[in-house]
Amino acid sequence: MNAATTVLESKENMILKTFRTFNAGIIRFIMGIRFRAVGATLLASFAGLSLTTNIIPSAISMMGLMDSFSARWEMGGFAVYSMMAWAMGGWAVQKTGDKRMGAIVLGSVGLITGLLFTGIGIGTAINILLTGGGAALLYGAIGGMIIGDALRDPPADPNDPYAKIGRIGDLGMFDYFRKNAQ
Protein backbone atom coordinates (compact mmCIF):
# COMPACT_ATOMS: atom_id res chain seq x y z
CA MET A 1 0.00 0.00 0.00
CA ASN A 2 1.41 3.34 -0.99
CA ALA A 3 0.75 6.31 1.22
CA ALA A 4 1.53 9.88 0.36
CA THR A 5 3.73 11.75 2.82
CA THR A 6 3.14 15.26 3.90
CA VAL A 7 5.63 18.05 3.52
CA LEU A 8 6.19 18.11 7.29
CA GLU A 9 7.25 14.44 7.43
CA SER A 10 9.58 14.97 4.50
CA LYS A 11 11.25 17.94 6.22
CA GLU A 12 11.63 15.96 9.46
CA ASN A 13 13.39 13.16 7.58
CA MET A 14 15.65 15.68 5.85
CA ILE A 15 16.53 17.31 9.20
CA LEU A 16 17.29 13.93 10.78
CA LYS A 17 19.44 12.95 7.82
CA THR A 18 21.35 16.24 8.10
CA PHE A 19 21.98 15.68 11.83
CA ARG A 20 23.11 12.10 11.23
CA THR A 21 25.49 13.19 8.48
CA PHE A 22 26.88 15.96 10.67
CA ASN A 23 27.33 13.58 13.63
CA ALA A 24 29.04 10.99 11.43
CA GLY A 25 31.46 13.67 10.21
CA ILE A 26 32.30 14.71 13.76
CA ILE A 27 32.88 11.11 14.80
CA ARG A 28 35.10 10.49 11.77
CA PHE A 29 37.14 13.59 12.67
CA ILE A 30 37.55 12.61 16.34
CA MET A 31 38.47 9.04 15.48
CA GLY A 32 41.17 10.30 13.12
CA ILE A 33 43.04 12.33 15.74
CA ARG A 34 46.53 11.04 16.35
CA PHE A 35 47.09 11.30 20.07
CA ARG A 36 50.72 10.28 19.90
CA ALA A 37 51.63 13.24 17.69
CA VAL A 38 49.55 15.63 19.77
CA GLY A 39 51.05 14.23 22.98
CA ALA A 40 54.61 14.55 21.67
CA THR A 41 53.95 18.13 20.56
CA LEU A 42 52.48 19.13 23.92
CA LEU A 43 55.15 17.31 25.91
CA ALA A 44 57.98 18.93 23.97
CA SER A 45 56.26 22.31 24.16
CA PHE A 46 56.14 22.15 27.94
CA ALA A 47 59.76 20.96 27.95
CA GLY A 48 60.61 24.17 26.08
CA LEU A 49 58.79 26.15 28.74
CA SER A 50 60.71 24.30 31.41
CA LEU A 51 63.97 25.03 29.60
CA THR A 52 63.59 28.79 29.86
CA THR A 53 61.99 28.92 33.28
CA ASN A 54 64.00 26.28 35.12
CA ILE A 55 66.77 24.36 33.34
CA ILE A 56 68.97 27.17 32.00
CA PRO A 57 68.49 29.48 35.03
CA SER A 58 69.26 26.61 37.41
CA ALA A 59 72.37 25.61 35.45
CA ILE A 60 73.63 29.20 35.41
CA SER A 61 72.91 29.52 39.12
CA MET A 62 74.67 26.23 39.94
CA MET A 63 77.77 27.37 38.03
CA GLY A 64 77.79 30.53 40.15
CA LEU A 65 77.51 32.85 37.17
CA MET A 66 74.28 34.58 38.19
CA ASP A 67 71.60 34.19 40.83
CA SER A 68 68.61 32.05 39.93
CA PHE A 69 65.98 34.79 40.21
CA SER A 70 67.83 37.18 37.87
CA ALA A 71 68.40 34.42 35.32
CA ARG A 72 64.72 33.47 35.38
CA TRP A 73 63.76 37.12 35.04
CA GLU A 74 66.01 37.57 31.99
CA MET A 75 64.81 34.33 30.32
CA GLY A 76 61.10 34.86 31.01
CA GLY A 77 60.37 36.69 27.76
CA PHE A 78 61.54 33.75 25.64
CA ALA A 79 59.16 31.14 27.04
CA VAL A 80 56.61 31.34 24.21
CA TYR A 81 59.26 31.17 21.50
CA SER A 82 60.90 28.25 23.22
CA MET A 83 57.58 26.45 23.47
CA MET A 84 56.93 26.90 19.75
CA ALA A 85 60.40 25.72 18.70
CA TRP A 86 60.33 22.72 20.99
CA ALA A 87 56.79 21.79 19.90
CA MET A 88 57.95 21.56 16.29
CA GLY A 89 60.96 19.53 17.41
CA GLY A 90 58.77 17.17 19.44
CA TRP A 91 56.47 16.64 16.48
CA ALA A 92 59.47 15.85 14.24
CA VAL A 93 60.86 13.43 16.82
CA GLN A 94 57.55 11.59 17.06
CA LYS A 95 57.44 11.27 13.28
CA THR A 96 60.94 9.75 13.18
CA GLY A 97 60.06 7.17 15.84
CA ASP A 98 63.71 6.51 16.69
CA LYS A 99 65.57 7.13 19.95
CA ARG A 100 68.86 8.15 18.37
CA MET A 101 67.28 10.43 15.80
CA GLY A 102 65.06 11.88 18.52
CA ALA A 103 68.11 12.70 20.62
CA ILE A 104 69.77 14.37 17.65
CA VAL A 105 66.71 16.38 16.61
CA LEU A 106 65.58 17.61 20.02
CA GLY A 107 69.19 18.00 21.18
CA SER A 108 69.81 20.27 18.20
CA VAL A 109 66.66 22.24 18.96
CA GLY A 110 67.83 22.53 22.57
CA LEU A 111 71.32 23.67 21.60
CA ILE A 112 70.05 26.30 19.17
CA THR A 113 67.37 27.68 21.49
CA GLY A 114 69.65 27.49 24.52
CA LEU A 115 72.45 29.42 22.83
CA LEU A 116 70.08 31.92 21.24
CA PHE A 117 68.00 32.70 24.31
CA THR A 118 70.95 32.69 26.70
CA GLY A 119 72.95 34.98 24.41
CA ILE A 120 70.13 37.44 23.87
CA GLY A 121 68.59 37.28 27.34
CA ILE A 122 71.52 36.96 29.71
CA GLY A 123 74.76 37.70 27.95
CA THR A 124 77.34 36.57 25.44
CA ALA A 125 80.17 35.69 27.80
CA ILE A 126 81.61 32.34 26.77
CA ASN A 127 81.01 30.64 30.13
CA ILE A 128 77.36 31.74 30.16
CA LEU A 129 76.82 30.56 26.58
CA LEU A 130 78.49 27.21 27.27
CA THR A 131 76.42 26.67 30.39
CA GLY A 132 73.09 27.60 28.76
CA GLY A 133 73.79 25.76 25.51
CA GLY A 134 75.20 22.67 27.21
CA ALA A 135 72.27 22.37 29.63
CA ALA A 136 69.79 22.79 26.78
CA LEU A 137 71.65 20.25 24.61
CA LEU A 138 71.64 17.65 27.37
CA TYR A 139 68.00 18.34 28.25
CA GLY A 140 66.93 18.10 24.60
CA ALA A 141 68.87 14.92 23.91
CA ILE A 142 67.37 13.10 26.89
CA GLY A 143 63.88 14.38 26.06
CA GLY A 144 64.30 13.40 22.41
CA MET A 145 65.23 9.85 23.39
CA ILE A 146 62.19 9.59 25.63
CA ILE A 147 59.73 11.03 23.10
CA GLY A 148 61.24 9.13 20.17
CA ASP A 149 60.93 5.82 21.95
CA ALA A 150 57.77 6.16 24.02
CA LEU A 151 55.52 8.01 21.54
CA ARG A 152 56.46 6.45 18.20
CA ASP A 153 53.62 5.11 16.09
CA PRO A 154 53.16 1.35 16.30
CA PRO A 155 53.69 -0.43 13.00
CA ALA A 156 50.61 -0.72 10.81
CA ASP A 157 49.80 -3.85 8.86
CA PRO A 158 48.68 -2.94 5.31
CA ASN A 159 46.74 -6.23 5.05
CA ASP A 160 44.62 -5.47 8.12
CA PRO A 161 42.41 -2.37 7.81
CA TYR A 162 41.85 -2.35 11.60
CA ALA A 163 45.56 -2.43 12.48
CA LYS A 164 46.57 -0.18 15.35
CA ILE A 165 48.12 3.04 14.04
CA GLY A 166 47.91 5.28 17.08
CA ARG A 167 44.54 6.95 16.54
CA ILE A 168 41.76 7.49 19.05
CA GLY A 169 39.43 5.52 16.82
CA ASP A 170 41.48 2.39 17.52
CA LEU A 171 40.20 2.25 21.09
CA GLY A 172 37.72 -0.54 21.73
CA MET A 173 35.03 1.78 23.02
CA PHE A 174 34.67 3.19 19.50
CA ASP A 175 34.00 -0.15 17.76
CA TYR A 176 30.32 0.67 17.34
CA PHE A 177 31.08 3.96 15.63
CA ARG A 178 33.83 2.48 13.48
CA LYS A 179 31.42 -0.17 12.17
CA ASN A 180 28.43 2.14 11.72
CA ALA A 181 30.04 5.42 10.62
CA GLN A 182 30.72 4.23 7.11
Buried (B, 14 or more C-beta within 10 A) or exposed (E): EEEEEEEEEEEEEEEEEEEEEEEBEEBBEEBEEBEBBBBBBBBBBBBBBBBBBBBBBBBBBEBEBBEBEEBBBBBEEBBEBBBEBBBBBBBBBBBBBBBEBBBBBBBBBBBBBBBBBBBEBBBEEEEBBBBBBBBBBBBBBBBBBBBBBBBBBEEEEEEEEEEEBBBBBBEEEBEEBBEEBE
